[in-house]
Amino acid sequence: MDSDRIEAAKKEVASLKQQIEDVRQQKQSSSMGAVAASKGPLREIRKPIKMRRTLKGHFGKVYAMHWASDSQTLVSASQDGKLIIWNAYTTNKVQAIPLRSSWVMTCAFEQTKGDLIACGGLDNVCSIYNINQQTANARATTELVAHDGYLSCCRFIDEGHILTSSGDSSCIYWDVSSGDVLKTFTDHTSDVMSVAVSPNNPSVFVTGSVDTTAKIWDLRNAKCVQTHTGHDQDINTVAWFPDGNAFSTGSDDSSCRLFDMRSYGEVNKFKSDKISCGITSVAFSKSGRLLFGGYDDFNTYVWDTLSDSAQPMALPNPHENRVSCLGMNAKGDALCTGSWDTNLKIWA
């Protein structure tokens, strides 16, 4: 008797899923390129984007970087066991912070005052440093311990709160000063690889996971409010569109996708038959017209978000190993890429 009810419930779920998919397909009546073309000719993209600076100083693979809010300072994390704070304009190293664990996977600059830096990795701990209170032994001011898996990504909400994502399939919202766990988010079914906080609403954030889904969450009710599907393999990175209504993902299936919260679906897909490797990181230009992707084939490709073209532009002078991270500064006038070749490059 119970087995019959379970079977009937499964059939009903499948039927409802199909109905939802049918409605979604009906609403996807056009492509981004067709809609953009219907508004008249598009402005041509300024070319070329050139490499302006190279930041040399790490002795191990660079795994992560993050800009400060001043658009000139950035922090990079490398598996040489160091965080380095750079002046990207002069290429000077402002500060080097030795880490207790060299297996670092992420780093983040606090955006309001710029005094705090967070990092974490295979030690399962989010370590927070105050760069104005650094002593010779450079101990972390706070260590946030609760995750059961590696720390894949961290982002500050403000100077008192931070979000972390982990290989234990969860995200945690923390109080920085007390080290307390405020909320835990557990809807993903596999490693959460990336987290990004909405640019216009700090209560909303997006995550990308090895379970191939991207989820939108609301801090106020600690719930997942949207789940976006479409990728065939791990999602490694997520980034918000500048207006906060859409976001992009980068995946091991060699595609980047643009999802819009308002239409609850994919509005563009960026994939080329000539590119067969995964994407480690994505970032938008200030206007949102360009999407930059860091790829495993050592290249950084640039996609036009208003086009259906499968031909991206590759930045010149590529790295000599995998591009592991990239980010656009707040002003929108410089892109930084970091690589396993131990260097970071600044483009403008």
N, C-alpha and C positions, 0 to 999 in steps of 0.2 A: 504493500500500500504506500509506504513512505517513498519507495523507489519510483513509483508512478508519479507522485507529486513532485519529486525532485526533477524528473524528466520533463514534466509539463512546465515547471518553472524555468528550466533551461531553455526550452523552446520559446517560451514567452520572452525571456531576456534576449534571445537571438533575434526574434521578430522585432522587438522594440529597438534594438541596436540598428537593424536594417532600416527601419523607418526613419531613425535619426540621420543615418547616412544618406538616405534618399532625399531628405529635406535639405541637407548640406549641399548635395550635388546640384539640386535645383537652383540654389542660391549662388553657386559658383558658375555664373552664366558667362563670364568674360575673364580675360587674363589682364594682369597689371599692364602689360605692354599695350594692349588694345585700348584700355581705358585711358592711359596716358596719351596715346597717339590721337585719340578723339578730341583732346583738348587743344590740339594744335602742335606745331613742331617744338621739340624739347631743346632747351639750351645745351650746347655742346659742353662736354666735360673738359675742364682745363687739363692740359697735358704739357709736359710730363710731371709727374710727382717724383722729385729727386731725393736721393739720399744726401742729408746735410751734415750728419755727425755720426761717429762710431764711438760707442762707450766701451772701452777696454779696461779690464781690471779683475774680472772673475777668472778663476782657474778651473772651474767645473761647469757642467751644463747649467745654463740659465733656465729655470723652470717657470718663473712668474715675474711680472712687473706690474706696477700700479702708479698712476700719476697722482701727485698732490693737487690740491685745488688751485694753487698758484700757476698751474700750467707750465711751470719751468722745472720743478723738482719732481723726481720720481724715485721709487724704491724698486730694487730688483733682488730676487732670491735665487741663489745658486746652490748646487750640491757640493760646492767647495766649503759649505758650512758658514757662509757669510750672507748677511743682508747689506747691500751697499745703497746709500742715498746719494743720488747724483744731481748735479746741476746740468740739465740736458743742453742748455745753451752754451755753457763754457766747457762742458765735458768733465768738469772737476768732480772728484769724489768729495762729498760733504762729510760723510760719516760712514764707517764700516762697523757692523754689529756682528760679533761672533755668536753662533748659535750652539745650543747644547746638543741638538741633533742636526746632522748635516743633511738628513733626508727630508728637505723642505719641498713642499709642492705648491704653496700659495703665499702671497703677501698682500697687504692692503694698507693704504694710507687713510687716516681719518680725515674727512673732507671739510669740517667746519673750522677747526683751529690748526690742524696739521701737526699736532704735538705727538700723536700716537701712531704706532705702526704695529700691525698684527701679522703673524705668520704661523704656519703649521705644516704638518706632513705626516710621515709614517710613524711619528711618535704619538699620534692621536690627540695631541695637545695643541690648543691655540695659545700661543705666547704673545703677550702684548708688551711693547717697549715704549717708554716715554723718551723721545729723542732729545729733550731738553734736560733730562736728568741722568744722562749716561755717565757712568763711572768707568774706571779701567777694566773691571771684570764684567761689565755690561750684563747684569742680571735682568731678566724680564720682571716688569713691575707686577704683572698678573699672569697666572697660568690657568687657563680654563680647561678643566678636566671632566669629561662625561661621555665623550664618544667612545664607542667600542671598535671603531675602524679608523683608517687614515683620514686626515683632514684634507679634503680636496680643494676647498675654496673658503674664503672668509671675506666679508664686507661689513664695514661699519654702517650702522643706521645713523648714529650721532656719537658724540664723544663718550656717552654713557652706555651705549648698547651696540652689540655686534651680532651678526648672523654667521653661522658656520654650516658647511655641508660636508658630508662624510661618506666613507665607504661602508658605513653601517646602515645605509639606506635612509638616514634621517638628516634633518636640519635642526639646529638648536639656536634659539634666540636668548642671548645672555645679557646679564647686568655686568658691565665691565669692572666697576669698582668693587663689588662684593664677590664677583666670580660665580654668582648663582645662575642656575638654569631657570629662565622665566617661562619659556614655552618650547615644546618639542613637536616637530612636524614629521609624520611617519607614513605618508601615503605612498611613497615610491616603493617599488618591490626589488630594487637593486641599487648599487652604488650611486650616490648623487655626486655628479662631477663638477657642477658649476652653479653659482647663485649670483643673481644680480638684483639690486634694489631699484625700484621704479624712480625715474628722475623727478617726477612731479607728485609722488605720493609715497612717503617713506614707510607706510603701513603695508605696501604691496610689493611682493618680490616674485621672481621667476626662478625656477630651477630646471636643470637638464640632467638626465640620468641614463645609466647603462640599460635601464628597462625600456629605452627608446622613446620615452615620453618627456614632454616639457609641461610643468605644472605652474599655475599661478596660485599664489597663497595670499591670505590676508592675516596680518599679525593680530588684528583686533579680535577675531574669533578663532584664531589658530587653526584655520581650515583651508583645505585646497578648494579653490573656487572655480578653476578651469583646468582641464587636462587636454593637451594638444598632441595629437598623434600624426604620423606620416613617415617618420624615419624608419629605416630597416635595421639600423645598427645603433651602437652607443651614441648618445649625445654627449659631446665633450665640453661644450661651451654654450653660454647664452649671453645675449646683450640686448638691452632695451633700445628701441627706436627713440630718437630724441624727444618726441612728443609724449612718450609714455603710454601710448595706446597699442603699440605693437612691439614685437621683439623678434630677434633672429636666433637661430640655432646653427651649430656646426657639428657634424657627425662623422663617424667612421665610415658611413656609406657614401662618402665623397661629395655630399651635398650640403649646402646651406639653405635654410628655409626661412621665410618671413611669415610669421603668424600674427593675425590681428585679433585683439580681444573682443572688439565690437562685433565682428562677424563670426567669432569663435571658430576660426579656421585658417588654413594656409592660403596666403594671398600671392606668394611667389616662391619659386624654387630656383636655386642657382647651382647648376651642375653642368659639367662639360664632359663629353666622351673622352677627351684627351687627358683628363685628370682622374686617376684611379686611387689616390691616397686619401687618408682621413684629414679632417680639419681639427686643429687643436684650439683655435681661438678666433673670435669674430669681434668687430667693432664698427660702428657707424661713423660717417663724417658728421659734422655739426648740423648740416641741413637734412641728413638722412638719405641724400641722393646716392651716396656711395656706401657700399658694404665691403669692408676689408676682411679677408680671411687668411689666417696663418695655416700653412699646409705642411704635411709630413715630407713633401718632395723638395723642401728647402725654400719654397717660393711663398711670397705674399701676393695673393690675387685680389683684384679690385672689381667688384660687380656694380653695375648700374641697377639700382633697385626698381627703377621705372621701366626697365626693359625686359623682354623675354629672351634676349640673346643668350646663347650658350658659350659665348666667347668673352671671357674676362680679360682684363689687362693685368699683366704681371709687372710688379715693381722691378726696376733695373737693379743691378748689383745684388743679387740674392745672397742669403746666408749660405754657409758651407755645411750646414746640418739642419735638422728639423727646426722649423719655427714653432716654438713652444708657447709663446704668449705675445699678445699685442694689445695696444690701447691708444685711444685718441684722447688728447688732453682737453680740459674744459673749454678752452678758447676755440678749439677746433682747428688750430693752425699747425699742429704737429702730431705725427703718428710715431709711436715707438714699437719696435719689434724686438723680441728676445729669442735667442736660439741656443740649441745644444752646442753650437760652435763657440760658446762662452761669451759672445759679444751681444751688445744691444745696438740697434741702429735707429736713428731719428730721421724721419722723412717729412718733407713739406713741399 
